[in-house]
Amino acid sequence: MSEYKSGNGCCGLSIKGCSKHTDKLNTYDWLADLPDNAQACNIVEVQFKPPRKGYFYNSNNLDLVKGDVVAVESSPGHDIGTVTMTGRLVPLQLKKANLKPGTELKRIYRKAKPVDLEKFEEAKAREHATMIESRQIALDLGLKMKIGDVEYQGDGNKAIFYYIADERVDFRQLIKVLAERFHVRIEMKQIGARQEAGRIGGIGPCGRELCCSTWMTNFISVSTSAARFQDLSLNPQKLAGQCAKLKCCLNYEVDQYVESLKRLPSKEIVLQTQDNDYYFFKADILNHSITYSTDKHILANESTISARRAFEIIKMNREGNKPEALTEDGAPVEAKSLDLLEQENINRFDKTKKKKKKRKDASSNDRRANDSRNNEARSNNVAEKSPKESSAAENGKNPARKNDSRNRQRRGGGGGGNRPKNTEQQNAQQS
């Protein structure tokens, strides 16, 4: 089966363009179904341990499709990787990776054999233990660095150590110790805090997986000006991500906020009306609404107006006129105080709970009132009964109960309810 068909059978999705990899480096090859697509380009994209990728020549003209495991040229020996793209889309990926057409590329040897896969699995199983031991060796040597990950080559003859360091580190002695300990060729690669967070992964404060571990490959510098444009609190604990750097998502909407800020008046302009002067307090940038206060330092007599209304008042003030009120309808602003620390109070959600308790108390009071009404009705019914029945009930001598006891005595000769059913049982009890 070469393709998935939809319900009506008019179109399909090629499985040649899909891959077993589901990480951020996976790309769907939407040209996989075109004829002679694999022969259109002899360069193949091969993926190793994420996020490392490479491009190799298919010099032996092997019939390769996406998902094939191949042995490629390396120095020294060979490496094992997975084919992630072939055909016409590879030149576009080369351009994205900033590789010039004249760049020398290594070649693909063959498709991986079972022996190659066994060596690859053995080398891959040693990566975690090697990383833990290498961290201890670097600590013993007194190096200010952290080894974040280790990647073995497919044949097990080479290991790449990814490390993080704030300063320049002289790791020549470390390389000698690691080579003597693991008996492989050592290669050191320095990565940043964002690359380390992308390798480790995690969940962000938004509840989703980290962008650097799902789809982000290029890391652009983030500055605090992005937070200022979006009118965010300059709190390092809230602006920093799991990498201890500023969050990359601060750059996602900063351009839209910059464009919206151009449609708002300056914060330094004071709006003058006949009743008072209003100072800028805060703004809803995307909603184009501004909140003004009669006090320059605290929120007092707040009034929220649109940016259009603010520009109208500014124009009137420049002409020497003052509107009657800040709002468009001319209604005066009511004096009221607002607790600015209410949003930080841990008990701010208790009001709703109190309302619920009040509702429960009201329902319980209603039930008690209904019970009291029922009791009063019962007492009235008792009062309406005949004086004989009421006196008998008071003395504890109910005529109905008395007749029932007489009938029991006549039938069974006793007042108990558990009398024998026949004479045989009665004789057996007497004996």
N, C-alpha and C positions, 0 to 999 in steps of 0.2 A: 504494500500500500504506500503510495508516494505522496499523497496529499489528503488533507482533511476536507470533507465536503460539508457545505451548509445544508440546512433543512430542505431547500428547494433544489439543491444540486446545481445552481447556476454559477457558483463561484467556489473557490477553495483556497486553503492556506497551506503553502508548501512546508513540509516538515524539514526540507533541506536547509531552510533558512534559520531553523531553531537550533538551540544548543542546550547541552546539559548544564551549562553554567548559568547561574541566576544572579551573579554579582553585578557590580556597577559597570564592569568592562564588557558585558555581553551586548552584542549588536545583532539585530535581526537582519539577515541578508535577504532583502526583498527582490533581488535580481537572480536568485538561485535557480529559478525555473526557466530562465532564458536559455536558448540553445547555445552550446559552446561557451557557456559562461566561465567554466573552469579553465579553458584554454585561452581566454581573453587576456590573462595576465599570469605570468609564471612566478609571481611573488605571493607568498602565503603568510597570513598572520597567525602566529602561534602564541598561546598564552601559557605562562608558567604559574607559579604561586602568586596570587593577586597581591599587588597590582602590577606585576612585571609582565610585559609583553615584548615580543620581538617579531621581526620580519625576515624571512628567509627565502632563498631561491629554490624553486622546485626544479633542480637541474636534471633529475632523473625522470621527469615527466610522469610522476606518480599520480594515480587517480585518487585524489584527496577530496573529501567532503568535510563539511563542518562537523566536528566531534571526533575525528580520527586522532589517535595518539601516535605521535611520530618521534623519532630520534633525530636531533638536529646537531649541527656542528657547534662545538664549544672549545674553549681553551682552558685547561687541556681536556681531552676526552669528548664526551657527548652529553647532551642534556635531553630530558624527556618533557614534552609539552603537548598541548591539545590544540588542534586546528580550530580557529574561531572565525576565519573568513577567507574566502577564495574568490577569484574572478574580478569583475569590474569595479567592485567597491574598494578593493585594496589600495589603488592609487589615491583615492580620497582619504583613506586612513593614513597613508604615508604623508600626505600634505598636512593633515591635522597633527601628526607627530613631528612636524618640522624636519622631515628627512628629505634631502635634496635628491634629484634623480641620479646623480653620479655617485651616491654613497655606496661603498662596498658592503655587501650583505653576505652573510654566511649561508650555507646551503643545508638542505634537508637530506639526511642519509637514507632513511627507510622508515617504513611503518614499524612501530614498536613491537618487538617480539616478547613472548612470555618471560624470557630471561631478563630482558630489559625492564619489564614491569616489576619483576621480583626485586631487582636491585633498587629500583626507584622507591618501592614501598618500604624496603629496609632502611634506606637513607632518610625517608620522610618520617619514619618512626623515631629516629634519633634527634629530631630537631628540638623538641621541648626540653629533653634532658640536657642537650648541649647548651641551650640558652641559659638554663638555671646554673649550670656549672661555670659557664663563662662569666656570668654576673659575679659569682663569688671570686673568680680569679681577678677580675678587674677591681673588685673591692680590696683584695689583698695587696694589689699593686698600688693602691691609693690613687686611682684615676677617677676624676670627676666626670663620669659618663655613665649612661644607662644603656644596656643592650636590650633593645625592644623586641627583636625577632631574629630568627636564624633560618636560612633557606639552604638546603643541600642541593647540589647538582644531581642530575638524574643517575649518573654512574657512581655517585658517592665520593668522587675525588676532589671536590671543591665545596666550600661552604661560604655563604655570604652572611656577614654579621651586620645587622642594621642597628645603629646606635644613635643616641641623643646626647648632645653636650652643649652647654651654654658657651663654653670657651674652647679655644684650640687645645687639642689633646695630643700628646705624643704617645702613640700606642705601638711603637716599634717593639718594645719589650713584650707587650701583650700579644702581638702577632707571633713572636717566637714561642711564647708559652703555649698558646693555643695550638700551634702547629705541632709541637712536641706532644701535646696531650691528645689531640684527636687524629693526628696523622693524615691531615688533609691540607689542601691549599686554602689559605685564608684570604678573604677579601672583605674590607671594611667599607661600609656605606653609611654616610650620615643622613639622617632624616629629621624633619621638624616635628613639633608637638602635634600639629594638625595631621601629618601623615601617620603618626603613631596612633592617634585616636581613630583614624580611619582603619588601621589594621586591627585594632582591638575591638572596635565597635561599641555599641551601647544605645541607650534610649535617652533622647533629649527631653528638655522640660516641656516640649509640646506634645509629648506622648508618642512620637514616632521615632523610627530608627535614625541614627545620625546621618546627616547629608553626606559627610565625608566618607562614610562606609557604605553608601548605597549608590550614589550617582555622581558625586562631585569628584573631579579629577584635577582641575586647575584651582589653586588656592590664591585668591586675590587679597591683597592687604586690606585690613579693616581698621578704621580709625574712629575715635570718639565723636568726630564731627557727624558721622552717620546717625549716632544716637541723638545728637543735638537737633539735627534737622527733623527728626521724628518726634521731638519733644518727649524723650524718654528720660527717666531718672538715671543720673550718672552714678549708679551703684555698681561697683566692680563685681559683686557677688551675683547680680542679676544679668549683667552684660557678658560675663565670661562663660564659656562652655566647658565641656569636660576636659579639653586640652589646656585649660587655664588661660586661653587667649580669648580675644573678643569673638563673639559668635559670628559665623559667616553669614547667617541669615539677616544680619543688620544691613547688608548691602542689597537685599532682594527688592525692597520697596523704597529705597532712599531716593531714587530718581523721581518717582511719582510724588513723594513728599516735597521735593525741591520745586517741582512744577506747581504744586498746589500752594506752596508758600508765596509764590509770585502773585497770587490772586488775593492775598490778605494784606491789610494795612500794616504799617510798621508798629512795633510794640511801644515805641517812644511817644506816639501821638496820643494826646489827651483829648477826649471828646467832651465838649462843653455844651450843657443844656441850661435851660432857665432855672431848674431846680438845683443842679449840682454839677460837679466835674467828675468824669469817669476815667479810671485808669485801666490799662490792659492788665488782665489777670491770667487768663489761659485761653487756648484756642483749640477747637476741634478741626484739625487741618484738612482732613478729607471731607468733612461735612460742611466746611466753610462757615463755621459759626464761631463767634468770639464771646467770651465772658468778661464783662467789665465790672469794676468795683469802685466805690466812692472813696476807698482808702487805698493809698499807694502801696502799703506793705501787707495788709491783711485783707481777707475777703469780707466785705461789708456791703450790704444792699446790692447783692449781685444782680446782674441783668445780662441775659444772653441774647445776642442779636446776630443777624446774618452779616456776612462781609459786605453785601450790597448796601445794607442800611448804614454800616459804618462808613463807607465811602461817601454816602449821601450827607451824613452829619459832618464829615471832614470838609466836604465842599462848602456846606453852609457856614461852617466856622471860618473858613478862609474868606468868605464874602462878608463876614461880620455879623452873621445871623446865628441865632441859637434856637434849636427846636424846643418845644414845650417839654418833651420827654424823650427818653432814649429809644423806646420802642416805637414801632410804626403806628400802633393804634392810639398813641398818646396817653396811655394809662400810666399813672405814676408808679414807681417801683416801691413796693412795700418793704419797710425796714424789717429785716430778719437776720438772725445770726445763724451761722453754719459751722459745725464742728469739723475742722479739716482732718482731725485725727480719727474720725469715726470709721474711715475705711481701713485703718490699721488696727482697730480694736478687735480683740479675739472674741468678744461677746456680741459682735454685730449681728449674728444670726439668731440670737436668743429671742428677738421680738416675735418672730414667726412661731417659735415654740410656745411662747406665752399665749399667743392667740389660740393655738390648738388646745392648750390646757383650759382656756376660758370656754371654748366650745364644748370640751368634755364636761366641765363643771356645769354648764348650762343644761346639757342633756341629762346629767344625773339629777339636777334639780327638777327638771320636768318629770322624770320618772318618780321622784319622791312625791311630787304634787299629785300625780295620777294615783299612786298607792294610797295617799291620804284620802283622796276622793272615793276610792273604792271601799276603804274601811268605813267611811261615814255612811255610804250607801248600805253596807251590810248591817251596820248598827241600826239604821232606820228600819230595815226589814225585820230585824229582831224585835224592835219595839212595837211593830204592828201586829205581832203574833197574839194569840189568845192568852188571857191571864193564867189559865190552867197549864198550858204548855210552858209558859215562861216560869211559873212557880216550880213546876216539875224539873225544868232544866236547872233552876237555881239550887234546888235541894239535891240534885243528882239522881232523881228518881224519874227516869224517862219511861212512860208507859210502854212504848214500843220495845225498849230493851227488856222490860219486865216480862212481857208476853213471850219474847224470844227465849228467855231463860226457862220459863214454865214449859214451853214446847220441848226444849232439850231434855228436861227432867222426865217428862212423860215418855219420850222416845227411848232414851238410853238409861234412864235411872240416875243420871249424874249431870253435873253442870259442865264437865270437861268437853272439849271439842274432839279429843282423840280417843273415842270409845271404840271397843272391838266391833268388827263387822258381823261376826257370827258367834254362835254358842261355843264352837270348838276353840276358837281363839280365846274366848272368855274363860273357859275351863282351864286352858293351858296357863293363863295368867294367874288364876286362883291357885292352882297346884304349885 
